[in-house]
Amino acid sequence: MKRGRTGLKSQCQIFPSLGEWAKRPKWMTPAQDWGNLPHHVVLQIFQHLSLVDRARASSVCRCWNDVFHTPDLWRRFEFELNQPATSYLRSTHPDLIQQIIKKHAQHLQYVSFKVDSCTESAEAACDILSQLVNCTIKTLGLISTARPSFMDVSQAHFVSALTVVFVNSKSLSSIRIDDTPVDDPSLKVLVANNSDTLKLLKMSSCPHVSPAGILCVADQCHGLRELALNYHLLSDELLLALSSEKHVHLEHLRIDVVSENPGQTHFHTIKRSSWEALIRHSPKVNIVMYFFLYEEEFEPFFCEETPVTHLYFGRAVSKMMLGRIGLNCPRLVELVVCANGIEPLDEELIRIAERCKSLTAIGLGECEVTCSGFVEFVKMCGGRLTQLSIMEEVLIPDSSYNMEQIHSEVSKHLGRMWFPDMMPTW
């Protein structure tokens, strides 16, 4: 009985007291129901709800349904297209897609498509794009949660759909079209209609685009601030175009250096003078390079000074290459090495600490280092190392430090508590 009274009391607490009701907003009267809430109040509530919850709430009354179709709620939308037979991810309902195309295409501004690896999903995305003829899209993203997706779609179908958006939007500022069959002619259409507004272009792994195609974008889109592409599209001409007086300061340049077939991919060399021209024009630019190469393919890189700021190696890299980085990458801010070999990297790390005065983050995977060498590296870098990651298993105890001593010594030089990473036992 006592338990029942307590439960009843707690349930009654959800209703406002007389004092609280006296403080209610002027527009709320005892006789007023939820369906008569002011439009701006319902709109603010809807902005905090998921699409599914908004759709459910829209069926409460005609007033809420009107709010559901307010343009402000449809400026940002992500189409999720997945095949139920092959994916556990949710998918945007076809009826909702048709409703958006009919009623809200002109309201869409920030649009993305997230598709699974099925060709049918990518084709569905292209079908939707081809119907956005009255759109004013500002940002567009095509995201494949797994390959191949868009690459398996007919190139003609994909380019035709993308061209519809390029022609009709007129104000595109950000485009992410990695791993797609976009080609040079479609980029020319993009430039012809959006050259004054384009600021960000990410198009890594687009095999149908040539260096001339991306050069056309750089020549005409003088407001471009961020660019992501594969190394085979990078050229001296492109860097010089990005360094012209008409061009704004570039803020971010991401370059993916990828080899699928060892020994069969030729990598060209970029002139030092071209890099220098870019840095003179955009002295604060972040140049990020992701390497997925085999050891024998690194030869063309870092033979001369290269203004890279962030380096990530997804495969093993040799001691010689790390030595070059220490000599020729003075702007380096972050370095991540997946693996090296069985020889300690003491000399290479110390050279990097000496030459790379801006280095603030380093991560070492399967890279052996003596405890003394590692402590010396940290000592030279000091407190500027905001991120320091190395596996305990690759640190080699020596006469100066054992595994119990190294964490306190490194912590002292960093000015904060630090421990090496541990390999999971499961």
Solvent accessible surface area in square Angstrom, and as a share of the most:
residue,aa,sasa,rsa
1,M,186,0.83
2,K,162,0.68
3,R,213,0.78
4,G,50,0.48
5,R,152,0.56
6,T,85,0.50
7,G,29,0.28
8,L,114,0.57
9,K,135,0.57
10,S,60,0.39
11,Q,115,0.51
12,C,71,0.43
13,Q,128,0.57
14,I,136,0.69
15,F,142,0.59
16,P,79,0.50
17,S,64,0.41
18,L,161,0.80
19,G,44,0.43
20,E,104,0.47
21,W,76,0.27
22,A,76,0.59
23,K,175,0.74
24,R,84,0.31
25,P,64,0.40
26,K,206,0.87
27,W,87,0.30
28,M,52,0.23
29,T,62,0.36
30,P,103,0.65
31,A,101,0.78
32,Q,61,0.27
33,D,87,0.45
34,W,168,0.59
35,G,17,0.17
36,N,88,0.45
37,L,10,0.05
38,P,35,0.22
39,H,90,0.40
40,H,121,0.54
41,V,32,0.18
42,V,1,0.00
43,L,26,0.13
44,Q,111,0.49
45,I,76,0.38
46,F,2,0.01
47,Q,96,0.43
48,H,149,0.66
49,L,61,0.30
50,S,59,0.38
51,L,44,0.22
52,V,72,0.41
53,D,59,0.30
54,R,26,0.10
55,A,44,0.34
56,R,165,0.60
57,A,16,0.13
58,S,10,0.06
59,S,96,0.62
60,V,89,0.51
61,C,40,0.24
62,R,205,0.75
63,C,46,0.27
64,W,35,0.12
65,N,56,0.28
66,D,86,0.44
67,V,0,0.00
68,F,8,0.03
69,H,39,0.17
70,T,19,0.11
71,P,49,0.31
72,D,69,0.36
73,L,13,0.07
74,W,0,0.00
75,R,80,0.29
76,R,169,0.62
77,F,16,0.07
78,E,67,0.30
79,F,0,0.00
80,E,29,0.13
81,L,10,0.05
82,N,11,0.05
83,Q,53,0.23
84,P,124,0.78
85,A,101,0.78
86,T,97,0.56
87,S,22,0.14
88,Y,205,0.78
89,L,70,0.35
90,R,166,0.61
91,S,56,0.36
92,T,17,0.10
93,H,110,0.49
94,P,90,0.57
95,D,102,0.53
96,L,31,0.15
97,I,15,0.08
98,Q,83,0.37
99,Q,57,0.25
100,I,0,0.00
101,I,24,0.12
102,K,161,0.68
103,K,103,0.44
104,H,2,0.01
105,A,6,0.05
106,Q,89,0.39
107,H,34,0.15
108,L,0,0.00
109,Q,32,0.14
110,Y,66,0.25
111,V,4,0.02
112,S,24,0.15
113,F,0,0.00
114,K,60,0.25
115,V,0,0.00
116,D,9,0.05
117,S,45,0.29
118,C,23,0.14
119,T,39,0.22
120,E,103,0.46
121,S,0,0.00
122,A,0,0.00
123,E,67,0.30
124,A,34,0.27
125,A,0,0.00
126,C,0,0.00
127,D,67,0.35
128,I,8,0.04
129,L,0,0.00
130,S,44,0.28
131,Q,73,0.32
132,L,0,0.00
133,V,77,0.44
134,N,105,0.54
135,C,2,0.01
136,T,61,0.36
137,I,0,0.00
138,K,76,0.32
139,T,33,0.19
140,L,2,0.01
141,G,5,0.05
142,L,7,0.03
143,I,71,0.36
144,S,33,0.21
145,T,66,0.39
146,A,49,0.38
147,R,157,0.57
148,P,57,0.36
149,S,0,0.00
150,F,0,0.00
151,M,62,0.28
152,D,82,0.42
153,V,8,0.04
154,S,66,0.43
155,Q,63,0.28
156,A,76,0.59
157,H,58,0.26
158,F,0,0.00
159,V,26,0.15
160,S,65,0.42
161,A,1,0.00
162,L,0,0.00
163,T,34,0.20
164,V,31,0.18
165,V,0,0.00
166,F,0,0.00
167,V,60,0.35
168,N,52,0.27
169,S,5,0.03
170,K,116,0.49
171,S,35,0.23
172,L,0,0.00
173,S,30,0.19
174,S,13,0.08
175,I,0,0.00
176,R,97,0.36
177,I,0,0.00
178,D,49,0.25
179,D,29,0.15
180,T,0,0.00
181,P,3,0.02
182,V,0,0.00
183,D,21,0.11
184,D,30,0.16
185,P,83,0.53
186,S,1,0.01
187,L,0,0.00
188,K,119,0.51
189,V,41,0.24
190,L,0,0.00
191,V,10,0.06
192,A,84,0.65
193,N,35,0.18
194,N,2,0.01
195,S,30,0.20
196,D,140,0.73
197,T,45,0.26
198,L,1,0.00
199,K,107,0.45
200,L,20,0.10
201,L,0,0.00
202,K,54,0.23
203,M,0,0.00
204,S,9,0.06
205,S,34,0.22
206,C,1,0.01
207,P,82,0.51
208,H,84,0.38
209,V,4,0.02
210,S,39,0.25
211,P,58,0.37
212,A,71,0.55
213,G,2,0.02
214,I,2,0.01
215,L,43,0.22
216,C,33,0.20
217,V,0,0.00
218,A,1,0.01
219,D,65,0.34
220,Q,99,0.44
221,C,0,0.00
222,H,60,0.27
223,G,22,0.21
224,L,1,0.00
225,R,87,0.32
226,E,50,0.23
227,L,2,0.01
228,A,3,0.02
229,L,0,0.00
230,N,17,0.09
231,Y,9,0.04
232,H,89,0.40
233,L,1,0.00
234,L,1,0.01
235,S,20,0.13
236,D,29,0.15
237,E,101,0.45
238,L,1,0.00
239,L,0,0.00
240,L,94,0.47
241,A,14,0.10
242,L,0,0.00
243,S,19,0.12
244,S,43,0.27
245,E,175,0.78
246,K,153,0.65
247,H,6,0.03
248,V,47,0.27
249,H,109,0.49
250,L,3,0.01
251,E,83,0.37
252,H,54,0.24
253,L,0,0.00
254,R,82,0.30
255,I,0,0.00
256,D,13,0.07
257,V,0,0.00
258,V,51,0.29
259,S,1,0.01
260,E,121,0.54
261,N,79,0.40
262,P,67,0.42
263,G,62,0.59
264,Q,147,0.65
265,T,53,0.31
266,H,162,0.73
267,F,18,0.07
268,H,60,0.27
269,T,86,0.50
270,I,13,0.07
271,K,129,0.55
272,R,104,0.38
273,S,66,0.43
274,S,3,0.02
275,W,12,0.04
276,E,71,0.32
277,A,13,0.10
278,L,0,0.00
279,I,37,0.19
280,R,177,0.65
281,H,31,0.14
282,S,1,0.01
283,P,80,0.50
284,K,185,0.78
285,V,0,0.00
286,N,56,0.29
287,I,0,0.00
288,V,9,0.05
289,M,4,0.02
290,Y,59,0.22
291,F,1,0.00
292,F,82,0.34
293,L,1,0.00
294,Y,75,0.28
295,E,96,0.43
296,E,117,0.52
297,E,13,0.06
298,F,7,0.03
299,E,102,0.46
300,P,35,0.22
301,F,9,0.04
302,F,8,0.03
303,C,74,0.44
304,E,92,0.41
305,E,64,0.29
306,T,13,0.08
307,P,12,0.07
308,V,0,0.00
309,T,4,0.03
310,H,32,0.14
311,L,0,0.00
312,Y,45,0.17
313,F,5,0.02
314,G,31,0.30
315,R,75,0.28
316,A,41,0.32
317,V,0,0.00
318,S,23,0.15
319,K,56,0.24
320,M,117,0.52
321,M,1,0.00
322,L,5,0.02
323,G,7,0.07
324,R,35,0.13
325,I,0,0.00
326,G,0,0.00
327,L,84,0.42
328,N,26,0.13
329,C,0,0.00
330,P,45,0.28
331,R,55,0.20
332,L,0,0.00
333,V,43,0.24
334,E,38,0.17
335,L,1,0.00
336,V,54,0.31
337,V,1,0.00
338,C,64,0.38
339,A,18,0.14
340,N,21,0.11
341,G,37,0.35
342,I,151,0.77
343,E,99,0.45
344,P,53,0.33
345,L,1,0.00
346,D,28,0.15
347,E,125,0.56
348,E,14,0.06
349,L,4,0.02
350,I,47,0.24
351,R,75,0.27
352,I,1,0.01
353,A,2,0.01
354,E,86,0.39
355,R,109,0.40
356,C,0,0.00
357,K,139,0.59
358,S,54,0.35
359,L,0,0.00
360,T,43,0.25
361,A,6,0.05
362,I,5,0.03
363,G,12,0.11
364,L,8,0.04
365,G,21,0.20
366,E,121,0.54
367,C,0,0.00
368,E,55,0.25
369,V,0,0.00
370,T,28,0.16
371,C,0,0.00
372,S,38,0.25
373,G,6,0.06
374,F,1,0.00
375,V,7,0.04
376,E,70,0.31
377,F,0,0.00
378,V,0,0.00
379,K,117,0.50
380,M,70,0.31
381,C,7,0.04
382,G,17,0.16
383,G,52,0.50
384,R,65,0.24
385,L,0,0.00
386,T,89,0.52
387,Q,114,0.51
388,L,17,0.08
389,S,47,0.30
390,I,1,0.00
391,M,35,0.16
392,E,51,0.23
393,E,100,0.45
394,V,17,0.10
395,L,7,0.04
396,I,59,0.30
397,P,72,0.45
398,D,54,0.28
399,S,124,0.80
400,S,64,0.41
401,Y,51,0.19
402,N,65,0.33
403,M,53,0.24
404,E,147,0.66
405,Q,85,0.38
406,I,0,0.00
407,H,48,0.22
408,S,60,0.39
409,E,36,0.16
410,V,0,0.00
411,S,14,0.09
412,K,133,0.56
413,H,44,0.20
414,L,9,0.05
415,G,69,0.66
416,R,92,0.33
417,M,136,0.61
418,W,17,0.06
419,F,121,0.50
420,P,15,0.09
421,D,57,0.30
422,M,126,0.56
423,M,102,0.46
424,P,70,0.44
425,T,142,0.83
426,W,252,0.88
